[in-house]
Amino acid sequence: MRRDVFQAIADPVRRDIIELLATETLSVNEVAEKFEISRPAISKHLKILNECGIIDFNQKGRERLCLIQPQKLIPAFLWIKQYHKLWEDRIDSFENYINQLQTKNNKNE
């Protein structure tokens, strides 16, 4: 099965794993210890992240270390970035609407 970065970030556990590995390199067991799901479930998530190119494994003795490959997240970042202005404008518009309602309510009191 062909996987891409969007499949990697589609699951909240995988997003949490990415966030965790962004700050430090951890072994598979160390990653599993951070979650309240089974080790096989974590291994499945790590496998998907590896297939998507988000992480690589590095064998160090008996441990498999998980190394983040942040450049592989760039396509998702670029896709999300194109909607940033749209959402920023909508949020600003909503904020202005709320402010108008509050001003109107304050005048009516």
Secondary structure per residue as TSV (DSSP state, phi and psi in degrees):
chain	resnum	aa	ss	phi	psi
A	1	M	-	360.0	131.9
A	2	R	-	-82.2	129.9
A	3	R	-	-120.3	154.7
A	4	D	-	-136.5	177.5
A	5	V	H	-60.6	-31.3
A	6	F	H	-69.9	-32.4
A	7	Q	H	-68.6	-34.5
A	8	A	H	-64.0	-42.7
A	9	I	H	-92.0	0.7
A	10	A	T	-70.0	-25.4
A	11	D	S	-102.4	133.5
A	12	P	H	-62.8	-32.8
A	13	V	H	-66.4	-42.2
A	14	R	H	-65.6	-37.5
A	15	R	H	-62.6	-39.7
A	16	D	H	-65.0	-39.2
A	17	I	H	-64.1	-43.8
A	18	I	H	-59.3	-46.0
A	19	E	H	-61.2	-41.8
A	20	L	H	-64.2	-46.5
A	21	L	H	-75.0	-15.6
A	22	A	H	-68.3	-23.3
A	23	T	H	-99.8	-22.9
A	24	E	-	-161.7	152.7
A	25	T	-	-83.0	129.2
A	26	L	E	-129.4	155.9
A	27	S	E	-77.2	165.3
A	28	V	H	-58.0	-43.3
A	29	N	H	-63.6	-40.0
A	30	E	H	-64.9	-37.2
A	31	V	H	-64.4	-47.1
A	32	A	H	-59.9	-36.0
A	33	E	H	-65.0	-21.8
A	34	K	T	-82.1	-7.5
A	35	F	S	-124.4	153.8
A	36	E	S	-99.2	37.3
A	37	I	S	-123.4	167.6
A	38	S	-	-66.1	155.6
A	39	R	H	-61.1	-41.7
A	40	P	H	-59.6	-35.1
A	41	A	H	-66.4	-42.7
A	42	I	H	-62.7	-42.7
A	43	S	H	-59.5	-38.1
A	44	K	H	-65.3	-44.1
A	45	H	H	-62.9	-42.2
A	46	L	H	-63.9	-38.3
A	47	K	H	-62.3	-44.1
A	48	I	H	-63.9	-43.9
A	49	L	H	-60.6	-37.6
A	50	N	H	-67.5	-43.6
A	51	E	H	-63.9	-29.2
A	52	C	T	-83.0	-8.1
A	53	G	T	84.2	6.8
A	54	I	S	-75.7	-34.8
A	55	I	E	-129.6	154.6
A	56	D	E	-119.4	156.5
A	57	F	E	-105.8	140.9
A	58	N	E	-129.0	118.9
A	59	Q	E	-77.4	124.3
A	60	K	E	-130.0	97.2
A	61	G	T	65.7	-124.0
A	62	R	T	-91.3	-5.2
A	63	E	E	-99.3	146.6
A	64	R	E	-105.6	115.6
A	65	L	E	-89.9	143.0
A	66	C	E	-101.2	119.7
A	67	L	E	-113.5	124.9
A	68	I	E	-72.9	143.2
A	69	Q	-	-118.7	77.9
A	70	P	G	-60.9	-26.3
A	71	Q	G	-62.2	-23.0
A	72	K	G	-73.5	-12.6
A	73	L	G	-86.1	-7.5
A	74	I	H	-57.8	-43.4
A	75	P	H	-57.6	-39.6
A	76	A	H	-67.3	-42.2
A	77	F	H	-59.8	-45.8
A	78	L	H	-65.4	-37.5
A	79	W	H	-65.9	-44.4
A	80	I	H	-67.9	-38.2
A	81	K	H	-59.6	-34.9
A	82	Q	T	-64.1	-21.1
A	83	Y	T	-97.8	-3.9
A	84	H	H	-58.3	-50.1
A	85	K	H	-62.8	-43.3
A	86	L	H	-57.4	-50.1
A	87	W	H	-70.3	-35.2
A	88	E	H	-61.7	-44.2
A	89	D	H	-63.2	-41.7
A	90	R	H	-67.8	-39.6
A	91	I	H	-66.6	-42.0
A	92	D	H	-60.9	-42.6
A	93	S	H	-63.1	-42.9
A	94	F	H	-64.6	-41.0
A	95	E	H	-62.2	-43.1
A	96	N	H	-61.7	-40.7
A	97	Y	H	-62.1	-45.8
A	98	I	H	-61.5	-43.5
A	99	N	H	-61.6	-39.9
A	100	Q	H	-64.0	-42.0
A	101	L	H	-63.3	-42.8
A	102	Q	H	-64.5	-41.6
A	103	T	H	-62.5	-43.6
A	104	K	H	-63.3	-43.8
A	105	N	H	-65.4	-37.8
A	106	N	H	-66.3	-34.9
A	107	K	H	-70.9	-31.8
A	108	N	H	-80.3	-10.1
A	109	E	-	-81.0	360.0
